[in-house]
Amino acid sequence: MLKIAVLVSGGGTNLQAIIDAIEAGHITNTKIEIVISNRKKAYALERAQNYGLQTRCIRPRDYTSSDAFADAMIDCLLEHRVDLVVLAGYLVILNEKIIKRYKNRIINVHPSLIPAFAGDGYYGLKVHEAAIERGVKVSGATVHVVDEITDHGPILYQQCVPVYENDTPEILQQRIMQEAEWKLLPKAINTFEEWFEKLS
């Protein structure tokens, strides 16, 4: 049984996609062990609790240093014997200690076709605002393995999504979530053993 931790910061729509995929049998032999947020009032925590999932709030601001925060996160992951860490709309840049401890076992979903509109400063609606401003005809989502550079690690899956002339950032965000993010993230979790073996 693959034990996963899902890290969230906001509403938890990607978390919901994972929950739905497990319930529908699209993700097999997998259990969400813990849902962790950096925000106490993140709706994702309430969403998780509605499904009887364990939750924890671990906030960088509650620790004296980035390393102390990393230690707390690692302790939580070890406590729950987590095999795979899934960043699902998590807006904290992970400390190098966490990335090294869970090398090739942390994945992230990013709302663009990396390397476009990726890296420091590109998150949430800012990604879609930049895509529309640039005038691209195609955007999408990427699931990648997390390394020490933001939005940089090995790409696992990508999905193209059209950008239309009258799109607002909010409309484009919703389309990319529905047509790409909510499909790619469950797929990456379900094929964990396959891609992990290739990377290791």
Secondary structure, 3 states (H helix, E strand, C coil): CEEEEEEECCCCHHHHHHHHHHHHCCCCCEEEEEEEECCCCCHHHHHHHHCCCCEEECCHHHCCCHHHHHHHHHHHHHHCCCCEEEECCCCCCCCHHHHHHCCCCEEEEECCCCCCCCCCCCCCHHHHHHHHHHCCCEEEEEEEECCCCCCCCCEEEEEEEECCCCCCHHHHHHHHHHHHHHHHHHHHHHCHHHHHHHHC
